[in-house]
Amino acid sequence: MTWKIRTQQKSLLDEETGAIFKDWGGRLVVALAFPNTYYVGMSSLALQVLYRGFNAFPDVVCERVFWDKGGFEARRPLLTLESGRRVDEVDVWAFTISYEMDFFNVVEMLRQAGVPPLARERDDSWPLLIAGGPGVTMNPEPMAPFFDAIVIGEGEEVLADLVDLFKQGVDAPRGELLAQLQALPGVYVPALTPPLSEQGEEPRRIQRLWVRDQSRFPPISSLYSQKTEFRGMHLMEIARGCGRGCRFCLAGYVYRPPRELPLDLLLDWAEQGLAHTDRIGLISAAVSDHSQIDELATGLREMGVKLSASSMRVDPISRPLVEALRASGAQTLTIAPEAGSARLRDVIAKTQTEEQLLAAVELAAELDFPQIKFYFMIGHPTEEQEDMEELVAFVLRARKLFKRRIAMNATPFVPKAHTPFQWMPMTDAKTLKKRQSFIMRRLGRHKIAVRSDSPAWAEVQGVLARGDRRLAQVLLDIPRLNVRDFWATMAQHGLEREEFLGQLPVDQPMPWQIVESGVREKFFRYEWRLAQQARLGPHCPPDSAGCLTCGVCDPAWAYRFDPDKRPKPAA
């Protein structure tokens, strides 16, 4: 069986560029895991940045591990990709977790490797397990019992400290090692930190890490594979975070403050990428928000780059970027109104007007894009049937302007921790399904393809997004991965879905407040009140310079371009 697995792994490696192979002898051995398939994981820029970061240390060897679908049931060993060694032989097993629904895969990977899933069941003979990534940064509690430590925020900031600690003390008694980990900034050690509800009047909270100078950790591709969504593409993160303040958006808060990389450095990184491929993919919460996006798109086009972009805004839209995308052979222009009515866009703070959205549609028609894709969320707070009517009316107006293929997603809204909607009730699956059916029925007759994610699974995601440590036992005990068994296992443990999906009390501590995101609670409450009135709140200034409104920025960062405005110390 191991021979068959290695044959498959070597086939993947043969089609890769950039894999790093080191002898294990005398080195700290790290298994870097992505709890999903190779196809999905190899599209993760975070995985590639961490892979390059760990392997930059001469006395560290870092090898990748991916979720092996069906591997646990088939009793296949879980092996590292580069050398084919068993994962339970490494010193440190590090997970980067992007999405709550991958929690199930984390548990399955631990079992497949023969590693006791719960941290309290592991002694010093087992690898140290750490985790990080947006899936656990804002609410680590459902995963907390599985890990020895969880990095809260942007892991690059603490990578060197972790490596130094592991090299010196990974063989030390586990209790000593955990105490040293807890002393590092941004590192959460659940075994030494009780849940917030069990702490006293001065609780210990973990400060989220963020990188002030991204150029120290180049967020660019280090691996190239044909067997992934972004195959043969050089990915570059051109900016991190978003200052738009959309109230539903976890990424807008997990990566505050917004930071962008300079034009000349991005062009240099693109030049490096051209040594591997002529396809460049720009990554950002909103690519078109980069202050020099027109110059960047023009410069890349002059270099002969075939350009792709992860997302863009239309207020305003960057014509040079859209022209560069089309000239690169892009078949689809993606537009994300998120809500169909102007009122609801004000509720969620998605400030694009219908005029701006339709102008983007007209541009797509002018440039002969074969397809437009719209992204909508359904089930937003305060949403009514009238908003569904306006969504359909908007798409039909777009149809009059764009005669080619139109596709759209109708994704259920899931409230997330550390956002202004963290207290909001989630729209029930029955209502979501009814609204999805209405959209499909009304638009299908106009040959508009509507894709809708499962409302039933969205409810499961909602529980995991706002859950606490009690959910770890549910993840362990669920007999089969389906919605019915999830709710049945919840009930067996005395947990009710309404406890996690209903309206939450604004004046009580939430489990995820074990994390100090940097955003003041009063700011979230202010935005929550504005949302109920369909009023807009403040946006970050350009590049977040000179603002101390939400609490993430300190004076040194906020006034770095204008030191004279920094508050003077008290006499």
N, C-alpha and C positions, 0 to 999 in steps of 0.2 A: 504493500500500500504506500509506504514511504517513497519507494522508487517511482510510483506513478505520480505522486504529488510533486516530486522533484522534477520530473519530466515536464509537467505543466508549468512549474515555476521557471525552469530554464527557457521555456518557450517565450514566456513573458519578458524575461531578462534579455533574450536575444533581440527583441524588438524595441528595447529601451536604449536611451543614451543618458549617461550621467550617474548610473548606479555606482556606489562606492563599495569596494571590497577590502576588508582588512582582516588580518589574522587576529584571533581573539586573545592570543597569549599575552598576558601582562597588561591587558587593557580593561577599562570599565566597559561592560557590555550593556547596551541599551536596546531594547525592542521598542520601536515606535509604531504604535497601533492606530489604525483608523477603523472604527467599528462598522464598516460597510464594505462592499465589494471593491476589488482592485479598480474596476471601471469608474466607480464613484470616487474612491479615495485619491486616485491619481489626478483628479481634477481639483484637488484641494491645494491651494497655494500655501496654506498654513502647514500642511504636512511637509511640503517641499522646503519651506523656510526652516522648520525644525530639524529636518533631516540634514540639511547643509550645516545648520548651526551646531548640532551635536558632533558631526563628523569633522568639523573644523578643528577640534581638539585632537592632537596627535595620539593621545593615550586613551581615546574613546572610540569605540566602534558602535555604530548605530545601524540597525537593520530594520526593515519594515515588516509589519504583520497586518494582514487584512482579514476581515470576517470571511469565513468559509461557509457559504450557505449550505446547510444540510450536513456540514462536517461533524457536528456533535452527534447527531443521530446515527451517522455512518461510522462513528468511532474513529474518524481520521485524526491523526496527530496534528496539532497546530504548530506550523513551522515558520521560522523567519524566511523571508524571500531570498536574501542574498546568499546565505550559507546553508539554508535548510536545517538549521538546528532547532531543537525543541525550545519553545518559549519559556518553559519553566527552568531552563538552564541559565537564563540571563541574570544580570545583577539588578537591573531596573526595567520595569515594564511601564512605558509611558503611553497614555491614550490621549489623542486629541479628538474631542467630541463636539460635533457641530450642531446636532439636532436631537431633540428629546426622544424621537422614535427609535433612535439607535441605542437607547438604554437597554433594550431587550437584547441587542446583539452583543453588548458589552458582557452581560451575564453569560450568554452562550459561549463567548470566546473564553472566558475564565474557566467554565466547565470543560470545554473541549481541551484546554491545555492541562486539565487536571489540577488546577489551582483552586484552593478553597475560596469561594467567592467573597465571603465576608472577611473584612480585615481582622476582626477579633479572632477568627479561626486560623489565622496564619502565624506561624512562628518565624524565627530568624532564618530558617532554611529556605523560605520562599522568596522569590524576587520582591523587591519593594515596588508597590503599585502607586503611580501618580497619574493625575488626569488634569486636563485643561481644555480650553476652547469655549466658544460662546454657548454651547449646550449646557455647560455646568457653571459658567462664570456668574451669571446673575441669580441662579438658584441651584446651588450644589447639593441641596439636602436629599433629594431622592437617591442620588448616587453616593452620598457621603459614607454610608456603612461599607461600601465595597473598596474604598481607596484609603491608602495610608496618608496621602496628602493630595490636595487639589490646589492648583495654581489659579488664582483669581485674577483675571484680566489678561493682558498681553504678555505671554510667557517669555518672549525675547528678553524682557527687562531683567529677568531673574535667572536666565539660563546659565550664565557663567558661575553664579553663586551655587546653583544646584549641582553643577558638575564638580566644582571644588569640594563641596560637601560630600558628594557620593564617592569621589576618589579617595578621600581621607577616611570616610567612616561608614561605607556601605556594609562592611562586615562587622560593625560594632553592634552591640545588643540593640534590638529594635527600639526599645524604649528610649535609649540615648539618642538614636538617630532621629526619632520623631520629635524629641525635644529640640534638637538642633534645627530641624525643618521648621518647627513652629516659630523659631526666632527670626526666620527670613521674612522680609516684607512680602505681602501678597500671597503667602502660603498658608493654606487652611489644613489643619490636622484634626480631622473629626474626632479621633479617639481622645484628644486632649482638649477639645472644645465642645461642651454640651450644646444641645439645641438652644436657640435663643429663649424659648419658653421656659427652660430650666435654669437660666442664668439669673443672677441677682440684679440689683439696681444699676450696676455699672457693667453691662455685658461686654464681652470681647467680640469685636466685629473685625472682619478682614477687609483691609483697604484694597480696592481694585487697582491693579497696576496698569499704567499706560506709558507708551514709548514716546519720549519727546523728540527724538531724532531718529526717524526711520532709516535714514541713510546708513546708520551703523549696522543695520540688519536688513540688507537689500531684499525687499519683498518681490522677488522675481523667480522664475522657474529655475530649478536645478536639475530636473528630470524631464525627459521627453519620451512619450509613449504613443503608439498608434491605437492602443486599446483603452481609450478613455474618451470622454465627451469632448474635451478640448485637445484632441489628438494632434500631435505635431505642431503645437502652438507654444510660443514663448509668452507666458503670462507676466504682467507687471501690475502691481498695485500702485496706482498713481496718486491715490489719496485714501486716507483712513478716516472713518467716521463721517457723520453728516450733521450739519447744523440746522436742517430744515424743521426739526421738531415734530415730525409726524407722530401722533400719540400712540399709534398701534405698533410702532417699529422698534423691536428689540435692538437691532443693529445700530439705530440712531442713538441709543443710550449706552450700549455695551462698549462702543468705541468712541465715546466723547473724550476730549474735544476733537472737532474735525481738524485734520492736518493734511497738508498736501505736499508732494515732493516737487522740487524745482524742475523746470522745463529742461535745462541743460543736462541734468542727471538722468532724467527719463529718456532723453535721446541717446545718451551714452549707453544706458541699459538696453535700449532697443538695438543699438549697434552690436552689442554683445550677443543678443538673441539671434541676430541675422547670421551668426556663425553656425547656428543649428537649424534655422527655419526662416522662411520669409513671412510667416504668419505670427502676428503680434496680437495678444488679447489684453485689453485694458480692463482692470478690475478696480471697482470702487462702489460705494453705496450709491453714488450718482456720478457717473463718469463726466457728464456734461457740466457738473458744478465746479470742476477744476478751473481756476481763474485764468489759465492759459490753454484751455482745451482747443481753441481754434488754432493757435500756433502749434500745439502738439500734433493735432490731426494733420495739419498742412505739412509739418516737418516729416512725419512718418510717411505720408503719401509721397513726398519727394524722394524718400529713401527707397521707394519701391515696395513698401510693406503692404501685405494683405491684412487689413485691420478688422478686429472684432471688438465689441464693447459689451460689458456685462449689463449695464443699465444706463438710462439717461432721463433727464427731466425735459419738459417742454416749455418751461417758464424762465427764460426763453430757451428755445432749442438751438443747438449749435449746428448751423448749416454746413460749415466745413467738416465737422465730424460725420454728419449723415452722408454727405457727398463722398467722403473717404470710405465709409462703410460700403456704400453701393459700388464704388469703383473697385473695391476689393472683392466684389462678388457676393456680398451679403444678400440673402434672399428674403429676409424678414426684418421689418422695422418694429421693434417692441415698444409699446407705450403702456404706461401703468397709471390709469386714472384712479384706481383703487375703489372709487365710489362713483355712482352714476349721477347723483344730484349735487348741485352746488352747495346746498345746505349740509349734506352729509360730508362733503369734502372739507367744509369748515369744521365740522365736529371732529374729524380725524386729523385736521391741520394739514391736509394735502392741498396746497394752495393753487394748483393749476386750474385755470379757468377753462370753460368749454371752448372759448375762442382759441386759446393756445393749443388745446388738444386737437381741435379740428384743423388748425394751421399745420400741425405735424402730419396729420392725415393727408392734407393737400400736398405737402412736400414729398411724402412717400409716393403719391400718385405721379407727381411731376418727375421724380427720379426713377420711375418704372420699377419700384420694388414689387416683386411677385406677391408678397403677403404682408399684411399687418397683423400683429398679435396684440390684443389688449389683456392686461391683467387687472382683474377686479377682485375685491374681497366682498363677501356677503356675511351678514350677521354683525355688522358694526353696531356699537352702542347707539341707541335711539333709532335704529333703522326701522322703516315701515314699508308697507307694500307700495306706497307712493314712490319711494326711492327706487324700487325695482322697476316701476313704470318708467321713471326718468332714465334709468340705466338702459333699458331697451330702446327708448326714444333716441338717446345719444348714439348708440351703436348703429341704429338705422340712419341717422343723419350722416354718420361716417360712411355707411354703405353707399349713399348717394354720391359721395366724393371719391370713393375708392371702389372701382369695379372689379378688382381682382379678388383673391382669396382673403377673407377675414376670419381669424380664429380668436377665441378668447378663453381665458381661465376664470372660473368662478370659485375661488378658494375660500373656505370657511375661515372667519376671523377667530383667532385664539388669543385671549388676553395673556400677556406675559409679565413676569416679575420685573420690577424696576422700570416700568413705563407708566405714563399717566393713566392707562387703562388697567393697571394691575388689580384694581378692586372691582372692576366691572363684571357683571354676570355674562356668561357665555350663552349665546343664542342656542336653544336646544336643537338636537339633530333633526327632529321632525320638521321644525320650522325651516331650518336650513335646506332640507331636502325639498320642501315645498317650493321655496324660492328658486332653487336650482332648476326644478322642473318647469317653473313658469318661464324662466329665461330661455331654456332650451326649446320650449314649445313656441315661444314668440319669435325667436331668432332663427330656429331651424328652417322655417318655411322660406327664409330669405337666404338660405345656403350659407349661413354663418356657423362655423364649427365651434361648439361649446364643450369645453372640457371642465369637469367638476370633480374636485377631490372629495373623498368620502367624509360626510358629516359625522358618521359614527366613529371613525378613527380620529377625527378632529377633536371629539370629546375626550378620547383617551389622551391625546397630546395635551389638551387643556389641563387634565389632572396632573400629568407629569410636569407641566410648566409651572404650576403653582402648588406643587406637593411638598411633603416633608419626609422625614426619614422613615416613617411607617410604610412608605411605598416600596422600600427596598425589599421587604418580605413579600410583597405582592409580586414584584418582578422575579423573585426566586421561586415562588410557588405556583405561578400560572402554568397549568398543564400543557396547553397549546396556545399558540399565538393567534388568537382571534378575539374579537370584541366581546363576544358572549362570555368567554372564559375570563377575560380581564375583569368584567364587572362581577362575575361570580366569585372570583378570588378576592376582590375588594370586599365583598359582602362577608366572606368567610373571616376576614380580619376586622370586621366591624366598621368598615369605612363606607361612607355614603358619598355618591357622586356630587350631590348638591353642596357638600362641604368644600369642594374644590372648584365647582363650576358656577356656583351661585354668586350673588352679590356678597362681597367681603366687607367687613367693618373697617371703615377708614381710620378709626381711632384706636385700633388694636395692632400690636406688633405682628408682623407676618413672618413665617419661617425663613424666607429668603433675606430678611433684613440682617441675617448673620453676615451678609456682604454689605460693605460700605461702598456703594457705587460711585460716590463723589457728588451725585446730584442730591440736593437737599430735599427732605421729605415734604417740606412746605412748598417747594417748587412743583413736585408731582401733584400735590393737593390743589394748588392754584390752577394747574393745567387741567385737572380733572373737573374743577368747577367751570372753567371756560368751555370745556367740551360739552357739558350739559346745557350750556347756553348757546352752543354753535358759534362760539367766538374764537378768534385766532389769538395765539399768544406770541411771545417773542421768538425770533430766530437768532441763531448765532451770527455775529457779524462776519464779514469775509475773513476766512482763516482764523476765526474765533478771537481776533485781536481786540483787546480792550474791553472785555466783558467779564463780569463776575456774577452774572444773574443766577445761574442754576447751581453754582458751587463747585463745578468740576475744576475750573481753572483757578490757579493761584496768581497773585500779582506778577510774579516773575515770568509766568507764561503769557498772561493776558496783555501785559504792557511791554513785551520784549522788543517790539518795534518802536515804542515810544516811552523810554524809561522815565521821562519827566512826569508822566502821568501816574507813576506808581505811588500808592499811598505812602506818605512819609511816616516813619516810625514815631511813636509817641515820645515826647521829650522826657 
